[in-house]
């Protein structure tokens, strides 16, 4: 049985949560180097100047469509939402193959993640806003196909995080009461989804979260690495 820390045990009992849902980018892996490289390939093809990795880290978290919208408008949220669909199609034409080519290269697993995987036996569901076409090869390249009982990607359901739908869908699939589930993420998107679903949430401090302190999203627990959730 997994030995959870005192806070987790107090909430769920000595056995811990019945189901753990995990975000991917910024929680398990640092994907900004890959995304930054692909974004700048796209911008070069469009005849636009390159952006920095820090900028990209502030624009991720709501799926690749929104990342490209923010990139093309340099983070102007109103302009990003108003961007014509035709511009997004063109952006994907250059971005998608560039990103696919980097999936096996630069992505780095954060410290403590592999140790946490090795120490926990609880069923785990990956819930990411990244599209399935990129999530599947990425998870495979990390050797994580057996780590999760389910992968829920940004294009699998009618809504994605911060909607509660993916989290509640996972609970329903595995017949787990939301009160017995735990969401772990790095951003306000993850925390809002958990709150909307009535699910406890833990946040890591090292993620992206649009450049904001994750504590402003009031997670139940804040940790510097996943192993701090263990005894």
N, C-alpha and C positions, 0 to 999 in steps of 0.2 A: 504494500500500500504506500502511496506517495505521502511523504511527510511534509505537510504544508506549514507555513508560518502561523503564528498565533492569531493574526488578524483574519486570515482565510479560514482557519479552523473554527474561530469564534462565529463566523458568518455561516459556514456550511456544515460544521461538524468535523470530527477528526478525519473523516474520509475525503473532505474537500468537495469541490464542485463535481456534479455528475457529468458536466460537459464544459469544455473550454473552447471558446471561439477566439481565433487570432487573426489580426490584421497581418498583412505581408510587408509592404513597403514602409520603412521607417520603424517597424516593430521587430521583424525577424531579419530583414536584410537592408543594407544601405544600397538602394537602387539608383540614387541620384547620379553617380558617375556614368552609368549606362544611359539613363534618360538624358543627361546633359549632352553626352556625345551625340546621341541620335537627334536631339532637338537642334543642335548646331549644324548637323548635316542638312536637316530640313531647311533651316534658315539660309544656309549658303546656297542651296538650290533655288530658293526664292529670291536671292539677291539681297538678303537682309543681314545686318550685323549680328555677330554672335552674342549670346547672353552668358552670364556667369553661372557657376554651379550653385551659388547661394540663391540666386534668383529662382532657378529651377526648384530648389528645395522648398521655396515658399509657395510655389504654384502647384505642387503635387497634392494628392489626397482625395480628389473627387473624380478620378478616372482619367484616362488618356485624352478623351475629347476635351475635357475642361483644361487639362494641362496645355494642350495645343492652343486652345482659345486664349488662355492667359499669356502664353508665349507670344502669340501674334499681336497681342494688344499690350504687351509689356506689363501685365499684371493689372490692367484697368478692368475691374470686375464688371462694370456696367457695359463697357465696350466688348468685353469677352462674351457676355451673354447675348449681345446683339449681333455678333459676327455672322455673316451670311453662311449658310450651310455649304455653299459652293467653295468658300475659302477653306472650310474644314476638310472637305473631300480632297482638295489639292494638297493640303498640309499632310494628311495621312498618306497620300501617294508617295511622298518623300520620307516621312517619318517612319512608317511601318517597317519597310525593309531594313532601314538603318538600325532601328531598335532590335529587330529580330536577329540581326547579325551580332549584336553585343550581348545577348542574353547569357551566353556561356562564358563571358570574358571577365567583366569587372565587378559584378555583383558580390558584395561582401556580407557574410553572416556576422551579426553583431556578437560581441563577447557575451558569454553566458547562455546563448540560445541553444547550442548543441548540448551543453551540460544539462539545461532544463529539460530538453527532450528526453535525454537519457534517464533522468531521475523521475519522470512522471509517467504514470500508466493511464491517466484519465483519457477518455476519447476526445479527440481534437478535430475541430472543423476550421478550415481556412476560409475566411470571409474577406475578399479583396474587391476593390472597385476596378482593378485591372481586368481587361477583357480576357476571355478564355484562351484566345489564340496565343497570347503571350504568357499567361499564367502556367499552362500545362508544360511547355518546354522548360520554363524557368524552374518550376518545382522539380521536374525530372533531372535537370542539370545539377541541382543541389543534392540529389539522392534522397529526396523527401517524399517520394510517392507513398511510402508506407507509414509516414508520420501522421497522416490525416485520414479520418474515416469519410470525409467529404470535402470537396472544394466547391465553394460558391463564389463565382466570378461576377464582375460588374455587369455583364450582359446575359446572365442566366435567368434573372427574374425581372418583373415589371419595374421594380425600384431597387436602388442600391443605397448603401450608407450615404447620408445619415438617416435614411428610412429604417424603421425597425424591422421591415419585412424580411431581409436576409437572416437576421438573428432569430426571429420567430419561426421562420421556415426551418432552420436548422433544429431548433428545439422540437418542433412538431415531427420532423423526420425521425429524430432519435427518441421521441416520446419522453422528453425531459421537461419538467416544469421550469419556466424561465427563472423562477426564484432559486433554482438549483444550478443555474448556469453562470459562467463567468466570461466576460469579454475582455480581451487584452489588446490594447492599441496604443498609438502614439499621438493621435490627433483629436481635435474637437469633433471631427466627423464620426470617429469611433465612439466617443463618449456620448454624443447626442443619440446615436443609434441605440446604444445600450440603455440610456435613460428612457427613450421612447418605448423600448421593449420591456421595461421593468427588470432589467438584468444588471447585476453588479458589474463594475468595471474597474480594471486596473490599467494604469498608464505608465509607459516608460518615458524617461526624461530625455533620451538621446535622439528622439525622432524628429520629424519635420514640423508639423503643426503650424504651417504658414508663418513660421518665425515667432510664434507666441509661446509663452510659458504654458505648458499643459495643465498646470495647477489651476489656471483660470477656468477650466472646464469642469472642475470639481469631481475628479474621479474618486472612487472609494479608496484606492491605494495608489501610491506613486512609488515607482522603483527605478533604480539606476541600471539594473539588469534583471532578467527574468528569474535568476536563481534566488533573488531576494524574496520571492514569493514562497520559497521553501523553508523548512525548518533549518 
